[in-house]
């Protein structure tokens, strides 16, 4: 008895995203970094929620310490930004350097808010 093992087919991220969109109707939203930073700078519950969501999504070893039930308290823009944060590594052309720069800006905003 012989077995033929075919190597797994390599699929690009674009192929995976296209399949996901076709089958599930999910299209990743690109991040609006300027708007995200503006909302975080404004502070409040939504700003804190978005800051911590981004930091948790970017640094995979950082837990997100919020209940997803808090989504009901976000306005439409903040909800959309949260959705975008969830997709930061799933949109074509994402850049780790760009995400790192956003992370650093968020850390500065948080530090300034505490002082």
Backbone as JSON Lines, residues from 0, in Angstrom:
{"i":0,"aa":"X","n":[0.84,-1.16,0.0],"ca":[0.0,0.0,0.0],"c":[0.9,1.24,0.0]}
{"i":1,"aa":"X","n":[0.61,2.18,-0.88],"ca":[1.41,3.4,-0.93],"c":[0.5,4.6,-0.75]}
{"i":2,"aa":"X","n":[1.09,5.59,-0.19],"ca":[0.36,6.83,0.05],"c":[1.04,7.94,-0.73]}
{"i":3,"aa":"X","n":[0.23,8.76,-1.29],"ca":[0.76,9.96,-1.92],"c":[0.29,11.16,-1.12]}
{"i":4,"aa":"X","n":[1.25,11.87,-0.65],"ca":[0.93,13.05,0.15],"c":[1.24,14.27,-0.7]}
{"i":5,"aa":"X","n":[0.24,15.05,-0.89],"ca":[0.46,16.28,-1.64],"c":[0.67,17.42,-0.65]}
{"i":6,"aa":"X","n":[1.65,18.24,-0.92],"ca":[1.88,19.35,0.01],"c":[0.69,20.29,0.02]}
{"i":7,"aa":"X","n":[0.45,20.94,1.16],"ca":[-0.68,21.88,1.23],"c":[-0.49,23.0,0.22]}
{"i":8,"aa":"X","n":[-1.58,23.4,-0.35],"ca":[-1.56,24.49,-1.31],"c":[-1.31,25.79,-0.58]}
{"i":9,"aa":"X","n":[-0.39,26.58,-1.07],"ca":[-0.11,27.88,-0.47],"c":[-1.2,28.85,-0.9]}
{"i":10,"aa":"X","n":[-1.75,29.53,0.08],"ca":[-2.79,30.51,-0.2],"c":[-2.33,31.86,0.32]}
{"i":11,"aa":"X","n":[-2.55,32.86,-0.46],"ca":[-2.17,34.21,-0.04],"c":[-3.23,34.76,0.92]}
{"i":12,"aa":"X","n":[-2.84,35.77,1.64],"ca":[-3.79,36.43,2.53],"c":[-4.97,36.96,1.72]}
{"i":13,"aa":"X","n":[-4.68,37.47,0.54],"ca":[-5.75,37.98,-0.32],"c":[-6.75,36.89,-0.67]}
{"i":14,"aa":"X","n":[-6.26,35.67,-0.99],"ca":[-7.15,34.55,-1.29],"c":[-8.03,34.21,-0.09]}
{"i":15,"aa":"X","n":[-7.42,34.19,1.08],"ca":[-8.15,33.86,2.31],"c":[-9.22,34.91,2.59]}
{"i":16,"aa":"X","n":[-8.85,36.19,2.45],"ca":[-9.81,37.27,2.71],"c":[-10.95,37.25,1.71]}
{"i":17,"aa":"X","n":[-10.63,36.98,0.44],"ca":[-11.68,36.9,-0.57],"c":[-12.65,35.77,-0.27]}
{"i":18,"aa":"X","n":[-12.12,34.62,0.13],"ca":[-12.97,33.48,0.48],"c":[-13.85,33.83,1.69]}
{"i":19,"aa":"X","n":[-13.24,34.45,2.69],"ca":[-13.97,34.84,3.88],"c":[-15.1,35.8,3.54]}
{"i":20,"aa":"X","n":[-14.82,36.76,2.67],"ca":[-15.86,37.72,2.29],"c":[-16.99,37.03,1.53]}
{"i":21,"aa":"X","n":[-16.62,36.13,0.61],"ca":[-17.65,35.41,-0.17],"c":[-18.51,34.54,0.74]}
{"i":22,"aa":"X","n":[-17.88,33.78,1.62],"ca":[-18.62,32.79,2.42],"c":[-19.31,33.39,3.63]}
{"i":23,"aa":"X","n":[-18.69,34.39,4.25],"ca":[-19.23,34.91,5.49],"c":[-19.75,36.34,5.38]}
{"i":24,"aa":"X","n":[-19.47,36.99,4.27],"ca":[-19.89,38.38,4.13],"c":[-19.09,39.33,4.99]}
{"i":25,"aa":"X","n":[-17.87,38.93,5.37],"ca":[-17.03,39.76,6.23],"c":[-15.94,40.39,5.39]}
{"i":26,"aa":"X","n":[-15.9,41.71,5.41],"ca":[-14.83,42.42,4.71],"c":[-14.06,43.23,5.74]}
{"i":27,"aa":"X","n":[-12.76,42.93,5.91],"ca":[-11.97,43.69,6.88],"c":[-11.93,45.17,6.55]}
{"i":28,"aa":"X","n":[-12.08,45.99,7.57],"ca":[-12.05,47.43,7.38],"c":[-10.65,47.95,7.68]}
{"i":29,"aa":"X","n":[-10.1,48.77,6.8],"ca":[-8.77,49.33,7.1],"c":[-8.86,50.33,8.25]}
{"i":30,"aa":"X","n":[-7.83,50.38,9.04],"ca":[-7.78,51.26,10.2],"c":[-7.67,52.72,9.77]}
{"i":31,"aa":"X","n":[-8.4,53.57,10.46],"ca":[-8.31,55.02,10.29],"c":[-7.46,55.54,11.46]}
{"i":32,"aa":"X","n":[-6.13,55.51,11.33],"ca":[-5.28,55.79,12.49],"c":[-5.44,57.2,13.06]}
{"i":33,"aa":"X","n":[-5.62,58.2,12.2],"ca":[-5.77,59.57,12.72],"c":[-7.04,59.69,13.56]}
{"i":34,"aa":"X","n":[-8.12,59.11,13.07],"ca":[-9.37,59.17,13.82],"c":[-9.26,58.37,15.12]}
{"i":35,"aa":"X","n":[-8.63,57.21,15.06],"ca":[-8.43,56.41,16.28],"c":[-7.67,57.22,17.32]}
{"i":36,"aa":"X","n":[-6.56,57.84,16.92],"ca":[-5.77,58.62,17.87],"c":[-6.54,59.83,18.38]}
{"i":37,"aa":"X","n":[-7.34,60.44,17.53],"ca":[-8.17,61.56,17.96],"c":[-9.16,61.13,19.03]}
{"i":38,"aa":"X","n":[-9.82,60.01,18.8],"ca":[-10.81,59.52,19.78],"c":[-10.14,59.12,21.09]}
{"i":39,"aa":"X","n":[-8.94,58.53,21.01],"ca":[-8.22,58.15,22.23],"c":[-7.8,59.41,22.99]}
{"i":40,"aa":"X","n":[-7.36,60.43,22.27],"ca":[-6.96,61.69,22.89],"c":[-8.14,62.36,23.59]}
{"i":41,"aa":"X","n":[-9.33,62.22,23.03],"ca":[-10.52,62.81,23.65],"c":[-10.82,62.17,24.99]}
{"i":42,"aa":"X","n":[-10.32,60.97,25.19],"ca":[-10.49,60.3,26.47],"c":[-11.88,59.72,26.66]}
{"i":43,"aa":"X","n":[-12.28,59.65,27.89],"ca":[-13.57,59.06,28.22],"c":[-13.55,57.56,28.09]}
{"i":44,"aa":"X","n":[-14.7,56.98,28.31],"ca":[-14.83,55.53,28.27],"c":[-14.47,54.96,26.9]}
{"i":45,"aa":"X","n":[-14.97,55.6,25.84],"ca":[-14.69,55.11,24.48],"c":[-13.21,55.21,24.16]}
{"i":46,"aa":"X","n":[-12.57,56.32,24.53],"ca":[-11.15,56.48,24.27],"c":[-10.32,55.42,24.95]}
{"i":47,"aa":"X","n":[-10.63,55.16,26.21],"ca":[-9.91,54.13,26.96],"c":[-10.15,52.75,26.34]}
{"i":48,"aa":"X","n":[-11.37,52.47,26.01],"ca":[-11.74,51.18,25.41],"c":[-10.97,50.97,24.11]}
{"i":49,"aa":"X","n":[-10.94,51.99,23.25],"ca":[-10.26,51.88,21.96],"c":[-8.75,51.75,22.14]}
{"i":50,"aa":"X","n":[-8.19,52.51,23.07],"ca":[-6.75,52.43,23.32],"c":[-6.37,51.01,23.75]}
{"i":51,"aa":"X","n":[-7.1,50.49,24.71],"ca":[-6.77,49.16,25.22],"c":[-7.05,48.08,24.19]}
{"i":52,"aa":"X","n":[-8.07,48.28,23.37],"ca":[-8.35,47.32,22.3],"c":[-7.2,47.28,21.31]}
{"i":53,"aa":"X","n":[-6.71,48.46,20.9],"ca":[-5.61,48.48,19.95],"c":[-4.36,47.84,20.55]}
{"i":54,"aa":"X","n":[-4.01,48.22,21.77],"ca":[-2.81,47.66,22.39],"c":[-2.89,46.15,22.53]}
{"i":55,"aa":"X","n":[-4.06,45.64,22.86],"ca":[-4.25,44.2,22.98],"c":[-4.18,43.51,21.62]}
{"i":56,"aa":"X","n":[-4.74,44.14,20.6],"ca":[-4.72,43.55,19.26],"c":[-3.31,43.57,18.68]}
{"i":57,"aa":"X","n":[-2.56,44.61,18.98],"ca":[-1.2,44.72,18.44],"c":[-0.23,43.84,19.21]}
{"i":58,"aa":"X","n":[-0.29,43.86,20.51],"ca":[0.58,43.03,21.36],"c":[-0.23,41.82,21.8]}
{"i":59,"aa":"X","n":[-0.05,40.73,21.12],"ca":[-0.91,39.57,21.33],"c":[-0.76,38.96,22.73]}
{"i":60,"aa":"X","n":[0.24,39.36,23.48],"ca":[0.37,38.85,24.85],"c":[-0.25,39.8,25.88]}
{"i":61,"aa":"X","n":[-0.94,40.82,25.4],"ca":[-1.57,41.8,26.3],"c":[-3.08,41.55,26.33]}
{"i":62,"aa":"X","n":[-3.6,41.11,27.47],"ca":[-5.04,40.83,27.55],"c":[-5.9,42.09,27.42]}
{"i":63,"aa":"X","n":[-7.07,41.92,26.89],"ca":[-8.05,43.0,26.77],"c":[-8.95,42.88,27.99]}
{"i":64,"aa":"X","n":[-8.89,43.86,28.88],"ca":[-9.55,43.76,30.18],"c":[-10.95,44.37,30.22]}
{"i":65,"aa":"X","n":[-11.67,44.32,29.1],"ca":[-13.01,44.89,29.05],"c":[-14.03,43.82,28.67]}
{"i":66,"aa":"X","n":[-15.23,44.02,29.11],"ca":[-16.33,43.19,28.67],"c":[-16.76,43.65,27.28]}
{"i":67,"aa":"X","n":[-17.04,42.71,26.41],"ca":[-17.54,43.1,25.09],"c":[-18.93,43.71,25.19]}
{"i":68,"aa":"X","n":[-19.57,43.55,26.33],"ca":[-20.84,44.22,26.56],"c":[-20.71,45.74,26.53]}
{"i":69,"aa":"X","n":[-19.48,46.23,26.74],"ca":[-19.25,47.67,26.68],"c":[-19.42,48.22,25.27]}
{"i":70,"aa":"X","n":[-19.43,47.35,24.28],"ca":[-19.66,47.8,22.9],"c":[-20.99,48.54,22.77]}
{"i":71,"aa":"X","n":[-21.95,48.17,23.6],"ca":[-23.27,48.81,23.52],"c":[-23.21,50.27,23.94]}
{"i":72,"aa":"X","n":[-22.14,50.66,24.63],"ca":[-22.0,52.05,25.08],"c":[-21.24,52.92,24.09]}
{"i":73,"aa":"X","n":[-20.7,52.31,23.04],"ca":[-19.94,53.07,22.05],"c":[-20.87,53.7,21.03]}
{"i":74,"aa":"X","n":[-20.5,54.89,20.57],"ca":[-21.25,55.47,19.46],"c":[-20.84,54.76,18.17]}
{"i":75,"aa":"X","n":[-21.52,55.07,17.09],"ca":[-21.28,54.36,15.83],"c":[-19.84,54.49,15.35]}
{"i":76,"aa":"X","n":[-19.26,55.67,15.5],"ca":[-17.88,55.87,15.05],"c":[-16.9,55.04,15.88]}
{"i":77,"aa":"X","n":[-17.06,55.04,17.18],"ca":[-16.18,54.26,18.05],"c":[-16.36,52.76,17.79]}
{"i":78,"aa":"X","n":[-17.58,52.35,17.56],"ca":[-17.85,50.94,17.25],"c":[-17.14,50.54,15.96]}
{"i":79,"aa":"X","n":[-17.21,51.41,14.95],"ca":[-16.53,51.14,13.68],"c":[-15.02,51.08,13.89]}
{"i":80,"aa":"X","n":[-14.48,51.99,14.69],"ca":[-13.04,51.96,14.97],"c":[-12.63,50.67,15.67]}
{"i":81,"aa":"X","n":[-13.47,50.21,16.6],"ca":[-13.18,48.93,17.27],"c":[-13.14,47.8,16.24]}
{"i":82,"aa":"X","n":[-14.08,47.81,15.34],"ca":[-14.14,46.8,14.28],"c":[-12.87,46.87,13.43]}
{"i":83,"aa":"X","n":[-12.41,48.07,13.13],"ca":[-11.18,48.25,12.35],"c":[-9.97,47.73,13.13]}
{"i":84,"aa":"X","n":[-9.95,47.98,14.43],"ca":[-8.85,47.49,15.26],"c":[-8.77,45.96,15.19]}
{"i":85,"aa":"X","n":[-9.92,45.32,15.2],"ca":[-9.92,43.86,15.13],"c":[-9.28,43.35,13.85]}
{"i":86,"aa":"X","n":[-9.28,44.16,12.81],"ca":[-8.77,43.75,11.49],"c":[-7.37,44.24,11.18]}
{"i":87,"aa":"X","n":[-6.65,44.81,12.15],"ca":[-5.39,45.47,11.82],"c":[-4.39,44.58,11.09]}
{"i":88,"aa":"X","n":[-4.45,43.3,11.32],"ca":[-3.5,42.4,10.65],"c":[-4.15,41.6,9.52]}
{"i":89,"aa":"X","n":[-5.36,41.97,9.15],"ca":[-6.08,41.21,8.13],"c":[-6.4,42.01,6.88]}
{"i":90,"aa":"X","n":[-5.99,43.26,6.85],"ca":[-6.22,44.06,5.64],"c":[-4.97,44.0,4.77]}
{"i":91,"aa":"X","n":[-5.15,43.94,3.49],"ca":[-3.99,43.91,2.6],"c":[-3.12,45.16,2.8]}
{"i":92,"aa":"X","n":[-1.82,44.95,2.79],"ca":[-0.88,46.06,2.87],"c":[-0.59,46.56,4.28]}
{"i":93,"aa":"X","n":[-1.04,45.85,5.32],"ca":[-0.77,46.33,6.68],"c":[0.74,46.29,6.92]}
{"i":94,"aa":"X","n":[1.19,47.19,7.76],"ca":[2.61,47.35,8.02],"c":[2.86,47.3,9.53]}
{"i":95,"aa":"X","n":[3.76,46.43,9.94],"ca":[4.07,46.35,11.36],"c":[4.69,47.66,11.85]}
{"i":96,"aa":"X","n":[5.49,48.3,11.0],"ca":[6.1,49.57,11.4],"c":[5.02,50.61,11.66]}
{"i":97,"aa":"X","n":[4.02,50.69,10.81],"ca":[2.94,51.65,10.99],"c":[2.16,51.34,12.27]}
{"i":98,"aa":"X","n":[1.87,50.07,12.51],"ca":[1.14,49.68,13.73],"c":[1.97,50.0,14.98]}
{"i":99,"aa":"X","n":[3.28,49.79,14.89],"ca":[4.17,50.11,16.01],"c":[4.13,51.61,16.31]}
{"i":100,"aa":"X","n":[4.14,52.43,15.27],"ca":[4.1,53.88,15.46],"c":[2.78,54.3,16.14]}
{"i":101,"aa":"X","n":[1.69,53.67,15.74],"ca":[0.39,53.95,16.38],"c":[0.44,53.55,17.85]}
{"i":102,"aa":"X","n":[1.0,52.37,18.12],"ca":[1.13,51.91,19.5],"c":[1.9,52.92,20.34]}
{"i":103,"aa":"X","n":[3.0,53.42,19.82],"ca":[3.82,54.37,20.57],"c":[3.05,55.67,20.83]}
{"i":104,"aa":"X","n":[2.29,56.13,19.87],"ca":[1.5,57.34,20.06],"c":[0.41,57.13,21.12]}
{"i":105,"aa":"X","n":[-0.21,55.96,21.09],"ca":[-1.22,55.65,22.11],"c":[-0.6,55.63,23.49]}
{"i":106,"aa":"X","n":[0.56,55.06,23.62],"ca":[1.24,55.04,24.94],"c":[1.54,56.44,25.44]}
{"i":107,"aa":"X","n":[1.92,57.33,24.54],"ca":[2.18,58.73,24.92],"c":[0.89,59.39,25.38]}
{"i":108,"aa":"X","n":[-0.18,59.19,24.66],"ca":[-1.49,59.77,25.02],"c":[-1.92,59.28,26.4]}
{"i":109,"aa":"X","n":[-1.77,58.0,26.64],"ca":[-2.16,57.42,27.93],"c":[-1.31,58.01,29.06]}
{"i":110,"aa":"X","n":[-0.01,58.11,28.83],"ca":[0.89,58.66,29.86],"c":[0.55,60.11,30.16]}
{"i":111,"aa":"X","n":[0.26,60.9,29.13],"ca":[-0.09,62.31,29.34],"c":[-1.42,62.45,30.08]}
{"i":112,"aa":"X","n":[-2.34,61.55,29.81],"ca":[-3.64,61.6,30.49],"c":[-3.5,61.29,31.98]}
{"i":113,"aa":"X","n":[-2.53,60.45,32.32],"ca":[-2.33,60.09,33.72],"c":[-1.61,61.17,34.51]}
{"i":114,"aa":"X","n":[-0.88,62.04,33.81],"ca":[-0.11,63.06,34.55],"c":[-0.87,64.35,34.74]}
